[in-house]
Amino acid sequence: MYRVAIAVGYVLPWVILALLVLGICLARDRIRAFGYTAAGFALSLAILAGALGIGRHLFIDAVSPSPMPSDTARVMFDRLTAFLVSAITATILLSLIIVIGTWLAGRSRAAVRVRRTMGEIFGAARAFANENGMNTGRFGRYLDRSRGVIVLVLVGIGFGWVFFTRPVTFGTVVAALAFLLCGLVLLELLRRPEPTQIAPEPSAAR
């Protein structure tokens, strides 16, 4: 029975993940479905964290002052649940990052405004680099053409880093997020849109 429980415990998360991915792929608005899924994860894990906190108090009250002091019971419980708490915290952080990312990729006015502002900032940075002899030329134009694929690769590496690291910790998620953000910023600074993709400035009224 124990071996069966261990096997199910190892396989079940991957089955759930596969079903979630399938549901997102079948959704009409995949970005919104992805965001709702991440929000649901964050909410469920927050509830689990609350239940774990309640269980901690119940455990300490049940075993102290006999057969062990409350301080000893507290240390024992914290050590036994350290990896679980770390994994819950990391997954909540990852879910919130996904929610923010899917919101930024959405069609709301605020999200469009943020994307436009960031585009203007990076556009000004690229123009400044070009004026100072730091044009990436053909390589930059290649990065611009392959931008979508590169973003997917960076996101895949970031998520793979988190999901295949055991145990998952808060530091793991922060490191993966830092890698992803640095990669995206570097991509935006190095890419060079084709001249035909740059909209001409409106001519002044005569």
Backbone as CSV, one residue per row, in Angstrom:
resi,resn,N_x,N_y,N_z,CA_x,CA_y,CA_z,C_x,C_y,C_z
1,MET,0.820,-1.200,0.000,0.000,0.000,0.000,0.863,1.262,0.000
2,TYR,1.952,1.204,0.783,2.860,2.356,0.849,3.509,2.603,-0.507
3,ARG,3.931,1.526,-1.177,4.557,1.685,-2.492,3.560,2.256,-3.509
4,VAL,2.319,1.811,-3.410,1.287,2.340,-4.315,1.086,3.825,-4.074
5,ALA,1.044,4.220,-2.808,0.860,5.640,-2.477,2.025,6.477,-2.998
6,ILE,3.247,5.945,-2.864,4.418,6.661,-3.355,4.354,6.811,-4.869
7,ALA,3.984,5.724,-5.565,3.901,5.771,-7.028,2.826,6.745,-7.492
8,VAL,1.665,6.700,-6.846,0.575,7.615,-7.206,0.976,9.054,-6.906
9,GLY,1.643,9.257,-5.774,2.074,10.603,-5.417,3.072,11.178,-6.399
10,TYR,3.841,10.323,-7.049,4.803,10.801,-8.046,4.137,11.068,-9.387
11,VAL,3.189,10.208,-9.774,2.575,10.315,-11.098,1.440,11.335,-11.122
12,LEU,0.670,11.420,-10.028,-0.538,12.249,-10.017,-0.275,13.717,-10.364
13,PRO,0.770,14.368,-9.813,0.999,15.769,-10.194,1.215,15.961,-11.688
14,TRP,1.900,15.005,-12.330,2.135,15.125,-13.769,0.848,14.920,-14.559
15,VAL,-0.019,14.046,-14.065,-1.315,13.852,-14.726,-2.152,15.122,-14.626
16,ILE,-2.165,15.722,-13.439,-2.921,16.965,-13.256,-2.351,18.065,-14.142
17,LEU,-1.017,18.163,-14.199,-0.383,19.173,-15.042,-0.737,18.967,-16.509
18,ALA,-0.741,17.700,-16.962,-1.099,17.412,-18.348,-2.549,17.800,-18.643
19,LEU,-3.448,17.533,-17.706,-4.853,17.912,-17.897,-5.029,19.430,-17.938
20,LEU,-4.271,20.131,-17.103,-4.346,21.588,-17.115,-3.832,22.150,-18.438
21,VAL,-2.726,21.598,-18.916,-2.186,22.044,-20.208,-3.182,21.751,-21.327
22,LEU,-3.815,20.584,-21.281,-4.813,20.234,-22.292,-5.994,21.202,-22.242
23,GLY,-6.450,21.522,-21.038,-7.559,22.459,-20.905,-7.210,23.838,-21.436
24,ILE,-5.984,24.300,-21.181,-5.555,25.610,-21.691,-5.476,25.588,-23.211
25,CYS,-4.961,24.495,-23.764,-4.844,24.394,-25.225,-6.212,24.370,-25.902
26,LEU,-7.216,23.809,-25.245,-8.553,23.725,-25.831,-9.387,24.980,-25.599
27,ALA,-8.905,25.870,-24.742,-9.665,27.092,-24.446,-9.631,28.048,-25.630
28,ARG,-10.679,28.845,-25.756,-10.723,29.840,-26.834,-9.693,30.935,-26.605
29,ASP,-9.661,31.466,-25.403,-8.683,32.490,-25.045,-7.639,31.821,-24.148
30,ARG,-6.564,31.345,-24.737,-5.578,30.560,-23.992,-4.856,31.405,-22.939
31,ILE,-4.572,32.660,-23.278,-3.862,33.507,-22.322,-4.706,33.728,-21.070
32,ARG,-5.992,34.029,-21.270,-6.873,34.232,-20.116,-7.039,32.933,-19.330
33,ALA,-7.170,31.809,-20.029,-7.298,30.521,-19.344,-6.048,30.212,-18.524
34,PHE,-4.890,30.544,-19.077,-3.630,30.338,-18.357,-3.600,31.189,-17.092
35,GLY,-4.039,32.440,-17.213,-4.064,33.317,-16.049,-5.025,32.833,-14.982
36,TYR,-6.218,32.399,-15.397,-7.184,31.887,-14.420,-6.664,30.625,-13.736
37,THR,-5.982,29.769,-14.504,-5.412,28.553,-13.912,-4.373,28.902,-12.861
38,ALA,-3.504,29.849,-13.183,-2.478,30.266,-12.225,-3.107,30.901,-10.987
39,ALA,-4.162,31.711,-11.197,-4.849,32.321,-10.052,-5.488,31.259,-9.167
40,GLY,-6.065,30.237,-9.799,-6.640,29.144,-9.022,-5.589,28.398,-8.215
41,PHE,-4.425,28.187,-8.826,-3.320,27.552,-8.106,-2.915,28.387,-6.893
42,ALA,-2.752,29.688,-7.114,-2.329,30.553,-6.015,-3.339,30.538,-4.880
43,LEU,-4.631,30.574,-5.225,-5.667,30.570,-4.198,-5.686,29.259,-3.427
44,SER,-5.619,28.137,-4.143,-5.655,26.833,-3.476,-4.436,26.627,-2.589
45,LEU,-3.274,27.090,-3.045,-2.067,26.932,-2.234,-2.078,27.881,-1.040
46,ALA,-2.682,29.055,-1.199,-2.816,29.954,-0.054,-3.705,29.324,1.018
47,ILE,-4.774,28.647,0.573,-5.636,27.935,1.522,-4.860,26.810,2.210
48,LEU,-4.035,26.088,1.413,-3.214,25.024,1.991,-2.225,25.578,3.006
49,ALA,-1.629,26.737,2.700,-0.699,27.350,3.644,-1.421,27.735,4.938
50,GLY,-2.659,28.263,4.805,-3.434,28.582,6.000,-3.757,27.349,6.826
51,ALA,-4.120,26.261,6.135,-4.413,25.011,6.842,-3.170,24.466,7.531
52,LEU,-2.021,24.640,6.881,-0.775,24.180,7.489,-0.461,24.986,8.747
53,GLY,-0.747,26.273,8.721,-0.535,27.093,9.902,-1.450,26.680,11.045
54,ILE,-2.708,26.368,10.713,-3.643,25.895,11.744,-3.175,24.556,12.307
55,GLY,-2.721,23.657,11.422,-2.220,22.362,11.872,-1.011,22.496,12.776
56,ARG,-0.190,23.498,12.501,0.990,23.739,13.353,0.555,24.070,14.776
57,HIS,-0.403,24.954,14.926,-0.875,25.316,16.269,-1.551,24.130,16.962
58,LEU,-2.335,23.355,16.204,-2.994,22.193,16.798,-1.975,21.160,17.260
59,PHE,-0.914,20.956,16.466,0.122,19.991,16.834,0.836,20.430,18.101
60,ILE,1.196,21.705,18.161,1.914,22.201,19.342,1.038,22.090,20.582
61,ASP,-0.232,22.421,20.461,-1.137,22.331,21.612,-1.358,20.884,22.045
62,ALA,-1.309,19.949,21.071,-1.594,18.545,21.389,-0.437,17.853,22.102
63,VAL,0.815,18.251,21.803,1.960,17.517,22.361,2.645,18.253,23.506
64,SER,2.246,19.487,23.771,2.896,20.216,24.857,1.865,20.520,25.964
65,PRO,2.284,20.609,27.209,3.682,20.488,27.660,4.166,19.052,27.792
66,SER,3.299,18.072,27.587,3.707,16.665,27.652,3.246,15.999,26.365
67,PRO,4.087,15.223,25.670,5.389,14.685,26.096,6.584,15.561,25.779
68,MET,6.406,16.764,25.196,7.565,17.618,24.894,7.175,19.072,25.105
69,PRO,8.150,19.924,25.387,7.864,21.351,25.544,7.378,21.963,24.237
70,SER,6.686,23.088,24.332,6.134,23.724,23.145,7.217,24.194,22.177
71,ASP,8.348,24.660,22.715,9.442,25.111,21.830,9.999,23.953,21.013
72,THR,10.135,22.800,21.640,10.633,21.620,20.929,9.644,21.176,19.863
73,ALA,8.367,21.175,20.203,7.343,20.788,19.237,7.313,21.749,18.052
74,ARG,7.496,23.031,18.334,7.493,24.037,17.268,8.672,23.817,16.318
75,VAL,9.851,23.570,16.877,11.037,23.336,16.043,10.875,22.055,15.230
76,MET,10.344,21.012,15.851,10.154,19.747,15.144,9.189,19.908,13.974
77,PHE,8.067,20.572,14.216,7.078,20.758,13.144,7.655,21.596,12.011
78,ASP,8.382,22.648,12.357,8.952,23.518,11.327,9.981,22.775,10.484
79,ARG,10.769,21.912,11.119,11.765,21.158,10.356,11.109,20.130,9.442
80,LEU,10.051,19.491,9.939,9.373,18.475,9.136,8.645,19.085,7.937
81,THR,8.214,20.324,8.058,7.421,20.944,6.993,8.196,22.025,6.237
82,ALA,9.503,22.105,6.466,10.287,23.187,5.862,10.235,23.122,4.337
83,PHE,10.467,21.938,3.755,10.453,21.799,2.304,9.061,22.056,1.736
84,LEU,8.029,21.584,2.462,6.658,21.787,1.999,6.306,23.273,1.983
85,VAL,6.648,23.975,3.056,6.374,25.414,3.123,7.133,26.150,2.028
86,SER,8.385,25.754,1.798,9.184,26.391,0.757,8.572,26.161,-0.623
87,ALA,8.123,24.931,-0.868,7.506,24.622,-2.162,6.201,25.386,-2.355
88,ILE,5.393,25.489,-1.300,4.137,26.228,-1.391,4.399,27.700,-1.675
89,THR,5.345,28.278,-0.955,5.674,29.690,-1.164,6.183,29.936,-2.574
90,ALA,7.063,29.045,-3.047,7.622,29.202,-4.384,6.544,29.083,-5.456
91,THR,5.635,28.140,-5.278,4.589,27.930,-6.277,3.588,29.083,-6.282
92,ILE,3.285,29.627,-5.104,2.413,30.808,-5.050,3.056,31.972,-5.780
93,LEU,4.354,32.183,-5.541,5.062,33.261,-6.226,5.052,33.050,-7.731
94,LEU,5.308,31.815,-8.163,5.300,31.505,-9.590,3.923,31.732,-10.194
95,SER,2.879,31.341,-9.478,1.516,31.533,-9.974,1.183,33.013,-10.109
96,LEU,1.594,33.806,-9.139,1.330,35.246,-9.215,2.087,35.891,-10.369
97,ILE,3.299,35.414,-10.631,4.065,35.916,-11.764,3.346,35.596,-13.070
98,ILE,2.798,34.382,-13.165,2.057,34.000,-14.368,0.812,34.863,-14.525
99,VAL,0.115,35.129,-13.418,-1.078,35.983,-13.486,-0.709,37.364,-14.016
100,ILE,0.372,37.935,-13.499,0.806,39.254,-13.964,1.206,39.208,-15.435
101,GLY,1.934,38.141,-15.809,2.364,38.020,-17.197,1.206,37.874,-18.165
102,THR,0.217,37.079,-17.807,-0.942,36.917,-18.690,-1.770,38.195,-18.747
103,TRP,-1.813,38.942,-17.636,-2.516,40.237,-17.674,-1.817,41.201,-18.622
104,LEU,-0.489,41.250,-18.560,0.259,42.131,-19.443,0.093,41.744,-20.907
105,ALA,-0.112,40.465,-21.170,-0.296,40.006,-22.544,-1.743,40.117,-23.009
106,GLY,-2.633,40.574,-22.123,-4.054,40.648,-22.460,-4.411,41.866,-23.288
107,ARG,-5.729,42.072,-23.444,-6.238,43.126,-24.314,-6.846,44.303,-23.559
108,SER,-6.697,44.322,-22.261,-7.266,45.430,-21.497,-6.521,46.722,-21.820
109,ARG,-7.186,47.833,-21.597,-6.580,49.125,-21.901,-5.313,49.355,-21.094
110,ALA,-5.365,48.984,-19.815,-4.188,49.180,-18.965,-3.004,48.351,-19.463
111,ALA,-3.266,47.083,-19.847,-2.195,46.228,-20.333,-1.614,46.769,-21.637
112,VAL,-2.490,47.224,-22.536,-2.020,47.806,-23.804,-1.189,49.048,-23.544
113,ARG,-1.624,49.861,-22.587,-0.882,51.076,-22.252,0.500,50.745,-21.694
114,VAL,0.570,49.725,-20.837,1.860,49.329,-20.265,2.783,48.807,-21.362
115,ARG,2.250,47.972,-22.260,3.080,47.435,-23.346,3.569,48.559,-24.254
116,ARG,2.691,49.518,-24.542,3.098,50.636,-25.399,4.201,51.462,-24.734
117,THR,4.049,51.695,-23.437,5.063,52.467,-22.716,6.407,51.744,-22.708
118,MET,6.380,50.436,-22.436,7.625,49.672,-22.441,8.248,49.650,-23.829
119,GLY,7.397,49.557,-24.859,7.910,49.584,-26.224,8.591,50.909,-26.538
120,GLU,8.013,51.996,-26.073,8.628,53.301,-26.300,9.961,53.429,-25.559
121,ILE,10.019,52.893,-24.343,11.265,52.958,-23.571,12.373,52.172,-24.263
122,PHE,12.068,50.937,-24.668,13.087,50.130,-25.332,13.423,50.696,-26.709
123,GLY,12.428,51.269,-27.386,12.704,51.892,-28.673,13.676,53.052,-28.527
124,ALA,13.481,53.872,-27.490,14.403,54.976,-27.240,15.797,54.460,-26.890
125,ALA,15.866,53.354,-26.129,17.170,52.782,-25.779,17.882,52.254,-27.026
126,ARG,17.144,51.624,-27.934,17.761,51.135,-29.171,18.224,52.291,-30.051
127,ALA,17.426,53.353,-30.127,17.820,54.518,-30.918,19.083,55.158,-30.343
128,PHE,19.159,55.247,-29.027,20.349,55.799,-28.382,21.573,54.942,-28.695
129,ALA,21.400,53.608,-28.643,22.519,52.712,-28.947,22.963,52.867,-30.392
130,ASN,22.012,52.980,-31.306,22.366,53.147,-32.714,23.133,54.443,-32.946
131,GLU,22.701,55.509,-32.297,23.370,56.796,-32.461,24.788,56.788,-31.907
132,ASN,25.073,55.870,-30.996,26.404,55.804,-30.396,27.212,54.611,-30.913
133,GLY,26.873,54.155,-32.119,27.656,53.115,-32.771,27.486,51.722,-32.208
134,MET,26.361,51.444,-31.547,26.135,50.105,-30.975,24.984,49.391,-31.679
135,ASN,24.938,49.524,-32.996,23.910,48.862,-33.794,24.266,47.382,-33.964
136,THR,23.331,46.506,-33.655,23.599,45.065,-33.764,23.411,44.530,-35.178
137,GLY,22.954,45.356,-36.113,22.927,44.998,-37.524,22.106,43.771,-37.855
138,ARG,22.710,42.878,-38.640,22.007,41.679,-39.094,21.586,40.797,-37.925
139,PHE,22.465,40.693,-36.944,22.128,39.871,-35.776,20.886,40.426,-35.073
140,GLY,20.807,41.737,-34.949,19.643,42.349,-34.323,18.378,42.125,-35.125
141,ARG,18.497,42.191,-36.478,17.322,41.946,-37.318,16.892,40.482,-37.233
142,TYR,17.872,39.584,-37.105,17.535,38.165,-36.916,16.807,37.950,-35.591
143,LEU,17.291,38.606,-34.539,16.619,38.492,-33.241,15.191,39.020,-33.320
144,ASP,14.989,40.094,-34.073,13.646,40.651,-34.203,12.719,39.686,-34.935
145,ARG,13.231,39.061,-36.001,12.399,38.092,-36.734,12.089,36.864,-35.899
146,SER,13.028,36.470,-35.041,12.854,35.260,-34.228,12.383,35.575,-32.813
147,ARG,11.870,36.762,-32.605,11.516,37.215,-31.260,10.536,36.273,-30.573
148,GLY,9.475,35.875,-31.263,8.469,35.008,-30.648,9.045,33.678,-30.195
149,VAL,9.869,33.069,-31.050,10.470,31.777,-30.705,11.424,31.925,-29.528
150,ILE,12.208,33.005,-29.534,13.169,33.211,-28.448,12.451,33.418,-27.123
151,VAL,11.359,34.168,-27.144,10.587,34.374,-25.905,10.052,33.044,-25.383
152,LEU,9.525,32.208,-26.278,9.022,30.896,-25.853,10.133,30.035,-25.273
153,VAL,11.323,30.099,-25.878,12.453,29.319,-25.363,12.854,29.808,-23.975
154,LEU,12.918,31.125,-23.794,13.272,31.675,-22.482,12.252,31.292,-21.419
155,VAL,10.969,31.392,-21.769,9.919,31.012,-20.820,10.000,29.522,-20.501
156,GLY,10.242,28.695,-21.536,10.370,27.254,-21.316,11.527,26.914,-20.402
157,ILE,12.671,27.595,-20.584,13.823,27.348,-19.719,13.505,27.764,-18.284
158,GLY,12.848,28.920,-18.131,12.503,29.385,-16.785,11.569,28.429,-16.062
159,PHE,10.526,27.976,-16.762,9.589,27.043,-16.139,10.237,25.683,-15.893
160,GLY,11.063,25.235,-16.845,11.763,23.968,-16.640,12.689,24.022,-15.446
161,TRP,13.337,25.164,-15.270,14.223,25.359,-14.124,13.456,25.162,-12.822
162,VAL,12.250,25.710,-12.763,11.455,25.620,-11.538,10.908,24.213,-11.333
163,PHE,10.323,23.630,-12.386,9.613,22.364,-12.225,10.540,21.174,-12.047
164,PHE,11.768,21.256,-12.561,12.666,20.111,-12.460,13.707,20.277,-11.364
165,THR,13.596,21.331,-10.563,14.480,21.516,-9.413,13.787,20.971,-8.173
166,ARG,14.453,20.092,-7.465,13.891,19.507,-6.256,14.883,19.677,-5.107
167,PRO,14.428,20.217,-3.979,13.083,20.741,-3.767,12.938,22.148,-4.349
168,VAL,11.700,22.516,-4.687,11.435,23.859,-5.186,11.499,24.830,-4.006
169,THR,12.288,25.866,-4.148,12.431,26.842,-3.078,12.092,28.241,-3.596
170,PHE,11.927,29.149,-2.658,11.664,30.544,-3.014,12.817,31.097,-3.848
171,GLY,14.052,30.742,-3.462,15.223,31.196,-4.206,15.255,30.669,-5.624
172,THR,14.761,29.443,-5.818,14.724,28.870,-7.166,13.825,29.694,-8.076
173,VAL,12.655,30.056,-7.597,11.717,30.848,-8.400,12.295,32.234,-8.679
174,VAL,12.905,32.850,-7.672,13.495,34.178,-7.871,14.616,34.117,-8.902
175,ALA,15.461,33.076,-8.820,16.559,32.934,-9.783,16.021,32.722,-11.197
176,ALA,14.997,31.880,-11.337,14.409,31.646,-12.660,13.766,32.922,-13.200
177,LEU,13.100,33.677,-12.327,12.485,34.934,-12.743,13.548,35.940,-13.170
178,ALA,14.652,36.020,-12.421,15.734,36.933,-12.780,16.328,36.560,-14.134
179,PHE,16.504,35.255,-14.372,17.012,34.796,-15.668,16.067,35.197,-16.797
180,LEU,14.772,34.998,-16.590,13.786,35.313,-17.620,13.745,36.813,-17.904
181,LEU,13.722,37.628,-16.863,13.668,39.073,-17.051,14.924,39.593,-17.735
182,CYS,16.091,39.090,-17.322,17.341,39.523,-17.953,17.365,39.128,-19.428
183,GLY,16.888,37.908,-19.719,16.842,37.467,-21.103,15.915,38.315,-21.958
184,LEU,14.738,38.647,-21.425,13.780,39.462,-22.179,14.294,40.883,-22.388
185,VAL,14.895,41.462,-21.348,15.441,42.819,-21.482,16.577,42.833,-22.500
186,LEU,17.458,41.841,-22.430,18.572,41.766,-23.378,18.063,41.597,-24.803
187,LEU,17.019,40.788,-24.973,16.432,40.604,-26.296,15.890,41.917,-26.837
188,GLU,15.181,42.669,-26.011,14.605,43.937,-26.452,15.678,44.964,-26.785
189,LEU,16.787,44.930,-26.069,17.853,45.892,-26.330,18.663,45.534,-27.575
190,LEU,18.806,44.248,-27.862,19.647,43.820,-28.979,18.902,43.736,-30.302
191,ARG,17.602,43.465,-30.264,16.877,43.302,-31.523,16.752,44.628,-32.246
192,ARG,16.709,44.545,-33.568,16.568,45.734,-34.392,15.448,45.500,-35.398
193,PRO,14.295,46.146,-35.209,13.187,45.973,-36.159,13.586,46.418,-37.555
194,GLU,12.994,45.762,-38.553,13.234,46.163,-39.938,12.732,47.586,-40.150
195,PRO,13.388,48.345,-41.026,12.946,49.725,-41.263,11.490,49.828,-41.692
196,THR,10.996,48.822,-42.409,9.604,48.876,-42.874,8.613,48.682,-41.737
197,GLN,9.089,48.148,-40.577,8.198,47.898,-39.452,8.045,49.126,-38.560
198,ILE,8.861,50.152,-38.823,8.797,51.348,-37.994,7.820,52.320,-38.629
199,ALA,6.757,52.655,-37.940,5.728,53.520,-38.484,6.285,54.923,-38.657
200,PRO,6.074,55.588,-39.829,6.584,56.938,-40.036,5.862,57.934,-39.141
201,GLU,6.586,58.974,-38.750,5.983,59.980,-37.896,5.008,60.806,-38.715
202,PRO,3.876,61.154,-38.138,2.896,61.960,-38.879,3.490,63.301,-39.264
203,SER,3.269,63.695,-40.507,3.818,64.962,-40.977,3.057,66.129,-40.359
204,ALA,3.750,67.194,-40.157,3.124,68.355,-39.529,2.139,69.001,-40.494
205,ALA,1.072,69.481,-39.945,0.036,70.099,-40.790,0.554,71.396,-41.375
206,ARG,0.326,71.591,-42.674,0.784,72.811,-43.339,-0.286,73.896,-43.224
